Amino acid sequence: MYLTAIIDWHSKAIFSYKISINSKGRSIDNIVIEKFFRTFKHSNIYINDYVAIQDLKEEVKNYIHKYNFKRFHSSIDYQKPMNVYIEYLKNVG
């Protein structure tokens, strides 16, 4: 199982993600996404025993929603990533 995610460096919002069962992944050194993966693994993967792939996919979806819309991040002045991103879009538009 591999999880790939696209993250915005400024807002820390996760824009897209995909779980791949059959293909091989390639790790790229990127501290922002590595921090996301570390947090996700420690708060979900390592403490749960997923029996079905669908359960894992649902948990990934729920966690990313929580990460983007409910979780406060210290690196962006304790704001929520999607709020930071939406505010940015308002200011550049």
NORZI-V705840 format. One record per residue. N is the residue number from 1. D_CENTER is the distance of its C-alpha to the mean C-alpha in Angstrom with 1 decimal. Layout:
n->N d_center->D_CENTER
n->N d_center->D_CENTER
This chain:
n->1 d_center->15.9
n->2 d_center->13.3
n->3 d_center->9.6
n->4 d_center->9.1
n->5 d_center->6.4
n->6 d_center->7.8
n->7 d_center->7.1
n->8 d_center->10.1
n->9 d_center->11.9
n->10 d_center->13.9
n->11 d_center->11.8
n->12 d_center->8.5
n->13 d_center->7.2
n->14 d_center->4.9
n->15 d_center->8.2
n->16 d_center->8.3
n->17 d_center->7.6
n->18 d_center->10.6
n->19 d_center->12.1
n->20 d_center->15.4
n->21 d_center->18.2
n->22 d_center->21.0
n->23 d_center->20.0
n->24 d_center->19.6
n->25 d_center->16.6
n->26 d_center->17.1
n->27 d_center->15.4
n->28 d_center->15.6
n->29 d_center->15.9
n->30 d_center->13.3
n->31 d_center->12.9
n->32 d_center->10.0
n->33 d_center->7.6
n->34 d_center->9.7
n->35 d_center->9.3
n->36 d_center->5.5
n->37 d_center->6.9
n->38 d_center->10.0
n->39 d_center->8.9
n->40 d_center->7.4
n->41 d_center->10.6
n->42 d_center->12.9
n->43 d_center->12.1
n->44 d_center->12.0
n->45 d_center->13.1
n->46 d_center->16.0
n->47 d_center->17.4
n->48 d_center->17.5
n->49 d_center->19.8
n->50 d_center->18.6
n->51 d_center->21.8
n->52 d_center->20.7
n->53 d_center->18.1
n->54 d_center->17.8
n->55 d_center->16.9
n->56 d_center->14.0
n->57 d_center->12.8
n->58 d_center->13.4
n->59 d_center->11.5
n->60 d_center->8.3
n->61 d_center->9.0
n->62 d_center->10.1
n->63 d_center->7.3
n->64 d_center->4.8
n->65 d_center->8.2
n->66 d_center->9.0
n->67 d_center->6.3
n->68 d_center->7.4
n->69 d_center->11.0
n->70 d_center->12.2
n->71 d_center->11.0
n->72 d_center->13.2
n->73 d_center->12.4
n->74 d_center->15.5
n->75 d_center->14.9
n->76 d_center->15.3
n->77 d_center->18.2
n->78 d_center->16.6
n->79 d_center->15.4
n->80 d_center->12.5
n->81 d_center->10.3
n->82 d_center->11.5
n->83 d_center->15.0
n->84 d_center->15.1
n->85 d_center->14.2
n->86 d_center->16.8
n->87 d_center->19.3
n->88 d_center->19.1
n->89 d_center->19.9
n->90 d_center->22.8
n->91 d_center->24.2
n->92 d_center->24.2
n->93 d_center->25.6
